[in-house]
Amino acid sequence: MHVDDSVVHDDEGFGRKKKKRSFLQRQKRFAKQGSFGRGTQLSQDMYDYFINIVKVMNSKKEDESEMTILASNVFQEIEGKEGEYCCNQIISRAIENLLPYSNDEEFAGFIEKFSSNLRPIFNDPFGSHVLQQTIVVSYQKYTKCKGNSNEDDDDDGVKQENEDEKKLSIRFYEYILKISQFLFNNLYDFIWDTYSNAIARTVFNVLSGNPIKGEIKPEERNKKTLMRVPQCFTELLKKFAKKIMTHPQFDDFCYQSTNSGLLQSLLVALGVDSLERREMIQQILKNYEKNQVDLLNECNEPFSRLLEVIASIGDKGTVKTIYKMVVKDKLVDLSKSKCGNFLVQKLIGNCESKKTFGKIFAKIEPEMENVLSEGNTGVVLSIVKACRRLEICQGGCMTMLSRTFHVKDVKDLILSVSTMTPWENFNMETFTFTLHGCLAVQEMLNFKKPINLVNGLLEMDDSILLKLLCDSKGCHVTDAFIGSPYVGEKNKDKLFRKLQGRYLELATSKYGSRSLDAIWSNTSLNQKTILAEELLSRQSELNGNVYGKNFGWKIHLNNFRRDKEEWIRLYRSSETAEKVFADILLPKKRQKTS
């Protein structure tokens, strides 16, 4: 019987998952069994060397200079066998993490030798990860070198430095083109392979100017330009799109998980003005219409994920087409579906037409309770966000949520929504706040008439309110309450008075202190004085806590204790009192260090 080595077993319950072994623990266990890493076989000495390298890396991550030295040593150790050694699991992990710290000259030498035989690396489970990282780091170093060069400088030393930077940038640029062209020439062979497919996605991201996944926020992906890239990068990306669209099995890509992901990456990379993107979207939608794809069937999840991306990046016309062709007649069923609800969320999130959203709201509003019962809280949040963004159906949204959560007294709505729990199931002892719930509350506080929600917050039991404001998700509700233009100043003052006597608890909490920051930023000088006096009366407790001490430093509590009148005068005379206090505090710090 095979037992997963990532699971620790004990006598109390065989097979019970307790704790996953770390990467290093697993590698050490392999060594004890006589296996020196997966992939390329290593000698025990080489294997032990890289075990130690990974250990050192884990302890030196914050020290860039140490990591650069480490990268240099590792490059020397594997010199001449870069491609072979990088196909070993432990070396692959080490190199992948060290590449961003390598100096430009050594990195340029490494990629030149590493890429001497690309085909086996493209299909290798370990070498492919190193290859992906070299593409990303090459782009980062290319843009850095381009940005550093200043051809107008007359200094001979600077001119030489600029010349060196220029030569390096050309090497990185040529490496990116080399990998991209090799991929293009072998595209039909590589796209079916898991590892090569992942490399292709990285290439698309780099050619579009977005080398690292997550570097561009989803809401910013639809902008005309992600980052300025060479024209040949853009042209090559378009060639990739055309070649993929002419593949005889293009329609099958939409149903296959790996290639659906490839198409998603390519669509995002192509950019909003790309003719190729529009053609590809049309081809995918024709495929959907021709085959009448059942998105409620989990087997078609890859197609559903592809439509999600199209819905999130598409223009107004594309969103309208997806609504009519895909969503309109199945809106409620998709919203309740484990897989399909994400498509509904993306569609609503990118809907700019009040008319289209009005139709969506009218269809989904009577069924929201059933949607919630399936656990699809993201649909609830997307509806609330759209109501705030498009400034329609806001009153209807509040009514819908009151009915969905069975809230009779509207002041209880904030608790039900923030926990995403129907009121009859709400337990005062064990409730926890949810991310989607707290985000929905933040959005509703920015509705044009949030008075019922505001009253609910102000009438909340003190202990529950404190729990909300000290929660990692709930603390952001404070930002929304304080920052909303639709919450009156009188109500903000009421919140300040309601929390009097509890400010120490807020200040000494990791997330409560964040709430207190938001409150402090909106208080009058008189309220600041009251708050400072309350904290000063318990300063020893405040200073005994790291968060409390930081907040006390921020409001200059020591200055307040020494000279209250001067503290008040400085806050009154300057809108940026922190700058005034900095002028007082910095000379003292300099004296201590001198």
C-alpha positions in Angstrom: 0.0 0.0 0.0 1.3 3.4 -1.0 1.4 6.1 1.8 1.8 9.7 0.8 5.1 11.0 2.4 3.6 14.4 2.8 1.2 13.1 5.5 2.4 12.4 9.0 0.7 9.4 10.7 0.4 8.5 14.4 -1.1 5.7 16.5 -4.2 7.7 17.4 -5.6 7.7 13.8 -3.8 6.0 10.9 -4.1 8.1 7.7 -5.3 11.2 9.5 -3.7 14.3 8.0 -1.8 16.2 10.6 0.8 18.3 9.1 2.5 18.4 5.7 6.2 17.9 5.6 8.2 20.9 4.4 10.2 20.7 1.1 13.4 20.3 3.0 12.0 17.5 5.2 10.9 15.6 2.2 14.3 16.0 0.5 16.1 14.7 3.6 13.8 11.8 3.8 14.6 10.9 0.1 18.3 11.1 0.9 17.9 8.6 3.8 16.2 6.2 1.3 19.2 6.5 -1.0 17.4 8.8 -3.5 19.3 12.0 -4.1 16.5 14.1 -5.4 14.0 13.6 -8.3 15.0 14.2 -11.9 18.7 14.3 -12.8 20.6 12.0 -10.4 23.2 13.7 -8.2 26.1 12.6 -6.1 25.5 12.6 -2.4 28.0 15.5 -1.9 26.3 17.6 -4.5 22.9 16.8 -3.0 24.0 17.7 0.5 25.5 20.9 -0.8 22.2 22.0 -2.2 20.3 20.9 0.9 22.6 23.4 2.8 22.0 26.0 0.1 18.3 25.8 0.6 18.7 26.1 4.4 20.8 29.2 4.0 18.4 30.7 1.5 15.5 30.3 4.0 17.5 32.1 6.7 19.0 34.9 4.4 15.9 35.8 2.4 15.8 39.4 3.8 19.5 40.0 3.0 19.8 40.8 -0.7 23.6 41.1 -0.7 24.0 37.6 0.9 21.6 36.1 -1.6 23.6 37.6 -4.5 26.8 36.1 -3.1 24.9 32.8 -2.7 23.7 32.9 -6.3 27.2 33.6 -7.5 28.6 30.5 -5.6 25.8 28.3 -6.9 26.4 29.4 -10.6 30.1 28.4 -10.2 29.2 25.1 -8.7 27.0 24.0 -11.6 29.1 25.7 -14.3 29.1 23.7 -17.5 26.1 21.5 -16.6 23.5 24.2 -16.1 20.8 22.5 -18.2 21.4 19.1 -16.7 21.6 20.1 -13.1 18.5 22.3 -13.3 16.5 19.3 -14.1 17.0 18.0 -10.6 14.3 19.0 -8.1 16.4 20.4 -5.3 18.7 22.3 -7.6 15.7 23.6 -9.6 14.1 25.0 -6.4 17.4 26.6 -5.4 18.2 28.2 -8.7 14.6 29.4 -9.3 14.7 31.3 -6.0 18.2 32.7 -6.5 17.9 34.0 -10.0 16.2 37.3 -9.1 19.2 38.1 -6.8 21.9 37.3 -9.3 24.0 40.1 -10.7 23.4 41.0 -14.3 26.6 39.8 -15.8 26.5 36.4 -14.1 22.8 36.0 -15.0 23.5 36.7 -18.6 26.2 34.1 -18.6 23.9 31.6 -16.9 21.0 31.9 -19.4 23.4 31.6 -22.4 24.6 28.2 -21.2 21.3 27.1 -19.8 19.5 27.6 -23.1 22.0 25.7 -25.2 19.6 22.7 -25.5 16.0 23.9 -24.9 13.8 21.1 -26.1 14.3 18.7 -23.1 14.0 21.6 -20.6 10.6 22.6 -22.0 9.2 19.2 -21.1 11.0 18.7 -17.8 9.0 19.0 -14.6 11.9 20.8 -12.8 13.9 22.4 -15.5 10.8 24.1 -16.9 10.3 26.0 -13.7 13.8 27.4 -14.0 13.2 28.3 -17.6 10.0 30.2 -16.6 12.0 32.1 -14.0 14.8 33.0 -16.5 12.2 34.6 -18.8 10.7 36.7 -16.1 14.0 37.8 -14.6 15.4 38.5 -18.1 12.5 40.9 -18.7 12.9 42.6 -15.3 16.6 43.0 -15.9 16.0 44.2 -19.5 13.6 47.0 -18.3 16.0 47.9 -15.5 19.0 48.2 -17.8 16.9 50.3 -20.3 15.7 52.6 -17.5 19.3 53.1 -16.1 20.9 54.1 -19.3 21.3 57.8 -19.9 22.9 58.5 -23.3 23.0 62.3 -22.8 25.5 62.1 -19.9 28.9 63.5 -20.9 31.0 61.8 -18.1 33.3 59.2 -19.6 32.8 56.8 -16.7 29.0 57.1 -16.9 29.2 56.7 -20.7 31.1 53.4 -20.3 28.6 52.3 -17.6 25.7 53.1 -20.0 27.4 51.2 -22.8 27.7 48.1 -20.5 24.1 48.4 -19.4 23.0 48.7 -23.1 25.0 45.5 -24.0 23.4 43.6 -21.1 19.9 44.8 -22.0 20.4 43.6 -25.6 21.5 40.1 -24.2 18.3 39.9 -22.1 16.1 41.1 -24.9 17.6 38.6 -27.3 17.2 35.8 -24.8 13.4 36.6 -24.5 13.1 36.6 -28.3 15.1 33.3 -28.5 12.8 31.5 -26.1 9.7 33.0 -27.6 10.7 32.1 -31.2 11.6 28.6 -30.2 8.2 28.2 -28.5 6.5 29.6 -31.6 8.3 27.2 -33.9 7.3 24.2 -31.8 4.0 25.5 -30.5 1.7 22.7 -31.8 4.0 20.1 -30.1 4.3 22.0 -26.8 0.8 23.2 -26.0 -0.4 19.7 -25.0 2.4 19.3 -22.5 1.7 20.6 -19.0 5.1 22.1 -18.4 5.6 23.6 -21.9 2.1 25.0 -21.6 3.0 26.8 -18.4 6.1 28.2 -20.1 3.9 29.5 -23.0 1.7 31.4 -20.5 4.8 33.0 -19.0 6.0 34.0 -22.4 2.6 35.6 -23.2 2.8 37.6 -20.0 6.3 38.8 -20.7 5.6 39.8 -24.3 2.6 41.8 -23.0 4.7 43.6 -20.3 3.1 41.8 -17.4 5.8 39.3 -16.4 4.6 38.2 -13.0 1.2 36.7 -12.4 -0.8 39.1 -10.1 1.4 42.1 -10.9 -1.4 43.8 -12.7 -4.7 43.9 -10.8 -7.7 42.3 -12.5 -9.6 45.6 -12.7 -6.5 47.1 -14.5 -6.1 44.4 -17.1 -8.5 46.0 -19.5 -6.4 49.2 -19.9 -4.9 49.9 -23.3 -1.3 49.3 -22.3 0.0 47.1 -19.5 3.5 48.4 -19.9 5.6 49.7 -22.8 7.2 46.8 -24.6 9.2 46.6 -27.8 7.1 46.6 -30.9 8.5 43.2 -31.9 7.1 41.7 -28.6 3.6 42.9 -29.5 3.9 41.6 -33.1 5.2 38.2 -31.9 2.3 38.0 -29.4 -0.2 38.6 -32.3 1.6 35.9 -34.3 1.1 33.5 -31.4 -2.7 34.3 -31.4 -3.1 33.8 -35.1 -1.2 30.5 -35.0 -3.3 29.2 -32.1 -6.6 30.3 -33.8 -5.6 28.4 -37.0 -4.9 25.2 -35.0 -7.2 22.4 -36.4 -8.2 21.5 -32.8 -8.7 25.1 -31.6 -12.3 24.4 -30.6 -11.2 21.5 -28.4 -8.9 23.8 -26.5 -11.9 25.4 -24.8 -12.9 22.1 -23.2 -9.4 21.0 -22.0 -8.2 22.4 -18.7 -4.5 23.1 -19.7 -5.3 24.7 -23.0 -8.3 26.7 -21.7 -5.8 28.2 -19.2 -3.5 29.0 -22.1 -6.2 30.8 -24.0 -7.1 32.7 -20.9 -3.5 33.9 -20.5 -3.3 34.9 -24.2 -6.6 36.8 -24.1 -5.4 38.9 -21.1 -2.0 39.5 -22.7 -3.4 40.6 -26.1 -4.8 43.9 -24.8 -8.1 45.7 -25.2 -7.4 47.2 -28.6 -6.2 44.0 -30.2 -7.9 42.8 -33.3 -6.7 39.3 -32.5 -8.4 39.4 -29.1 -11.7 40.3 -30.7 -11.4 37.6 -33.3 -10.5 35.0 -30.7 -13.5 35.9 -28.5 -15.8 35.7 -31.5 -14.4 32.3 -32.4 -14.9 31.0 -28.8 -18.5 32.3 -28.6 -19.3 30.7 -32.0 -18.0 27.5 -30.6 -20.3 27.9 -27.6 -23.3 28.6 -29.7 -22.6 25.8 -32.1 -22.2 23.2 -29.4 -24.7 24.6 -26.9 -22.2 24.0 -24.1 -23.9 23.0 -20.8 -22.0 25.2 -18.2 -23.9 23.5 -15.4 -22.0 20.3 -16.2 -18.7 20.3 -14.2 -17.1 18.5 -17.2 -17.3 21.8 -19.0 -15.6 23.8 -16.2 -12.6 24.7 -18.5 -15.0 26.4 -21.0 -16.7 28.2 -18.1 -13.4 29.5 -16.8 -12.6 30.8 -20.3 -15.9 32.6 -20.5 -15.2 34.2 -17.1 -12.0 35.8 -18.5 -13.9 37.0 -21.6 -16.6 38.5 -19.4 -14.1 40.2 -17.2 -11.9 41.7 -20.0 -14.6 42.2 -22.7 -15.9 45.6 -23.8 -19.5 46.7 -23.4 -20.6 44.9 -26.5 -19.0 41.6 -25.5 -20.6 41.7 -22.0 -24.0 42.3 -23.7 -23.4 39.4 -26.1 -22.4 37.0 -23.3 -25.4 38.0 -21.3 -27.8 37.3 -24.2 -26.1 34.2 -25.6 -24.8 32.5 -22.4 -26.4 33.8 -19.2 -29.8 35.3 -19.8 -31.9 32.1 -19.8 -29.7 30.3 -17.2 -28.9 33.2 -14.8 -30.5 31.7 -11.7 -29.2 28.2 -12.4 -25.7 29.5 -13.0 -25.8 31.6 -9.9 -26.6 28.6 -7.8 -24.0 26.4 -9.6 -20.7 25.6 -7.9 -18.8 26.4 -11.1 -21.1 28.7 -13.1 -21.6 31.3 -10.3 -18.1 32.7 -11.0 -19.1 33.6 -14.6 -22.1 35.5 -13.2 -19.8 37.3 -10.8 -17.4 38.3 -13.6 -20.2 39.4 -15.9 -21.8 41.6 -13.2 -18.5 43.0 -12.2 -17.7 44.2 -15.7 -21.3 45.3 -16.6 -21.4 49.0 -17.4 -24.9 49.1 -18.8 -27.5 50.1 -16.2 -30.2 48.6 -18.4 -28.5 45.2 -18.6 -27.7 45.2 -14.9 -31.3 46.1 -14.2 -32.5 43.0 -16.0 -29.9 40.8 -14.2 -31.1 42.3 -10.8 -34.8 41.7 -11.6 -34.1 38.1 -12.5 -31.8 37.2 -9.6 -33.5 39.2 -6.8 -36.3 36.8 -6.0 -33.9 33.8 -6.0 -31.1 35.3 -3.9 -32.0 33.2 -0.9 -31.5 30.0 -2.9 -28.2 31.3 -4.2 -27.0 32.0 -0.7 -28.1 28.6 0.5 -25.7 27.1 -2.1 -22.9 29.1 -0.4 -22.3 31.3 -3.4 -21.7 34.5 -1.4 -19.6 36.0 -4.2 -22.8 36.5 -6.2 -24.3 38.5 -3.3 -21.2 40.7 -3.2 -21.1 41.2 -7.0 -24.7 42.4 -6.9 -24.0 44.9 -4.0 -20.9 46.2 -5.8 -22.7 46.8 -9.0 -25.5 48.6 -7.2 -23.0 51.0 -5.7 -20.9 51.4 -8.8 -23.8 52.0 -11.2 -25.9 53.9 -8.6 -29.1 51.9 -9.3 -31.3 49.4 -7.4 -29.7 50.4 -4.1 -32.9 50.6 -2.1 -34.0 47.3 -3.8 -30.7 45.7 -2.8 -31.2 46.6 0.9 -34.7 45.2 0.7 -33.5 42.0 -1.1 -30.8 41.4 1.6 -33.2 42.0 4.4 -35.5 39.3 2.9 -32.7 37.0 2.0 -31.3 37.0 5.5 -34.7 37.1 7.2 -33.9 40.3 9.0 -37.0 41.9 10.6 -35.3 44.7 12.3 -33.1 46.5 9.7 -30.5 47.4 12.4 -29.6 43.7 12.5 -28.9 43.6 8.8 -25.2 44.6 9.2 -24.5 41.5 11.4 -26.3 39.1 9.1 -24.6 40.5 6.0 -21.1 40.7 7.5 -21.3 37.1 8.6 -23.4 35.9 5.6 -25.7 34.2 8.0 -29.6 34.2 8.1 -30.8 35.9 11.2 -32.4 32.8 12.7 -29.1 31.0 12.5 -27.1 33.8 14.0 -25.3 32.8 17.2 -24.0 35.6 19.4 -21.4 33.4 21.0 -19.8 31.7 17.9 -20.3 34.0 15.0 -17.4 34.9 12.7 -17.1 37.6 10.0 -16.6 36.7 6.4 -14.6 38.4 3.7 -17.5 38.7 1.3 -19.8 39.8 4.0 -17.6 42.6 5.3 -16.9 43.8 1.7 -20.6 43.9 1.0 -21.1 46.1 4.2 -18.3 48.4 3.0 -20.0 48.8 -0.4 -23.5 49.4 1.2 -22.0 52.2 3.4 -21.3 53.9 0.2 -24.8 53.7 -1.1 -26.6 57.1 -1.4 -28.9 56.4 1.5 -27.2 54.0 3.9 -29.0 55.4 7.0 -30.5 52.0 8.1 -27.0 50.4 7.9 -25.5 53.3 9.8 -28.1 53.1 12.5 -27.6 49.4 12.8 -23.8 50.0 13.4 -24.4 52.7 16.0 -27.1 50.6 17.8 -24.9 47.5 17.9 -23.9 46.1 21.3 -20.6 47.5 22.3 -18.9 44.1 22.6 -20.0 43.0 19.1 -19.0 46.4 17.6 -15.6 46.0 19.2 -15.3 42.5 17.8 -16.1 43.8 14.3 -13.6 46.7 14.5 -10.9 44.4 15.8 -11.4 41.7 13.1 -9.0 41.4 10.2 -11.9 41.7 7.8 -14.3 43.9 9.8 -11.7 46.6 10.5 -12.1 47.8 6.9 -15.7 48.6 7.7 -14.4 51.5 9.8 -12.7 52.9 6.7 -15.9 52.8 4.7 -17.9 54.3 7.5 -15.5 57.2 8.0 -14.7 57.7 4.3 -18.3 57.5 2.9 -19.6 60.8 1.7 -23.1 59.6 2.5 -22.5 59.0 6.2 -23.1 62.3 7.9 -20.6 64.0 10.3 -23.1 63.7 13.2 -23.2 59.9 12.8 -19.4 59.8 12.7 -19.3 61.8 15.9 -21.8 59.3 17.4 -19.4 56.5 16.6 -16.6 58.4 18.3 -18.7 58.8 21.5 -19.9 55.2 21.4 -16.4 54.0 21.5 -15.3 56.2 24.4 -13.9 54.0 27.2 -12.9 51.3 24.7 -10.1 53.0 22.9 -7.4 51.1 24.8 -8.9 47.8 23.6 -8.8 49.1 20.0 -5.3 50.5 20.2 -3.8 47.3 21.6 -5.4 45.1 18.9 -3.6 44.4 15.7 -6.6 45.2 13.6 -8.4 47.4 16.1 -5.5 49.8 16.0 -6.1 50.0 12.2 -9.7 51.0 12.9 -8.5 53.6 15.4 -6.2 55.1 12.8 -9.3 55.7 10.5 -11.3 57.2 13.4 -8.3 59.4 14.4 -7.9 60.8 10.9 -11.5 62.1 10.9 -11.7 63.5 14.4 -11.8 67.2 15.4 -9.1 68.6 17.7 -11.4 68.4 20.7 -12.1 64.7 20.0 -8.3 64.1 19.5 -7.7 65.6 22.9 -10.4 63.4 24.5 -9.0 60.3 22.9 -5.4 61.2 23.9 -6.5 61.8 27.5 -8.2 58.4 27.7 -5.1 56.6 26.4 -2.8 58.7 28.6 -4.7 57.6 31.7 -3.6 54.0 30.8 -0.3 54.6 29.1 1.5 51.8 30.9 -0.9 49.3 29.4 -0.7 51.0 26.1 3.1 50.9 26.0 3.1 47.2 27.1 1.6 46.3 23.7 3.4 46.7 20.4 0.3 48.0 18.5 -0.6 50.3 21.4 2.9 51.6 21.6 3.0 52.3 17.9 -0.4 54.2 18.0 0.8 56.2 21.0 3.9 57.2 19.0 1.8 58.1 16.0 -0.4 60.6 18.0 2.7 61.9 20.0 1.2 60.8 23.3 4.5 61.6 25.1 4.4 65.1 23.8 0.8 65.4 25.0 1.9 64.2 28.5 4.7 66.7 28.7 2.9 69.8 27.4 -0.8 69.4 26.6 -1.2 73.1 25.5 1.8 72.9 23.2 0.4 69.6 21.7 -2.9 71.3 21.1 -1.3 74.4 19.6 0.7 72.4 17.2 -2.3 70.3 16.0 -4.3 73.5 15.7 -1.7 75.4 13.7 -0.8 72.7 11.3 -2.9 70.4 9.1 0.0 68.0 9.0 1.0 67.9 12.6 3.1 64.8 12.1 5.6 67.0 10.1 5.8 69.5 13.0 6.3 66.7 15.6 8.9 65.1 13.3 11.0 68.3 13.4 10.9 68.1 17.2 11.6 64.4 17.4 14.3 64.0 14.7 17.0 66.2 16.4 16.6 64.1 19.6 17.1 60.9 17.6 20.2 62.3 15.9 21.6 63.2 19.3 21.2 59.7 20.5 22.9 58.2 17.5 25.8 60.7 17.5 
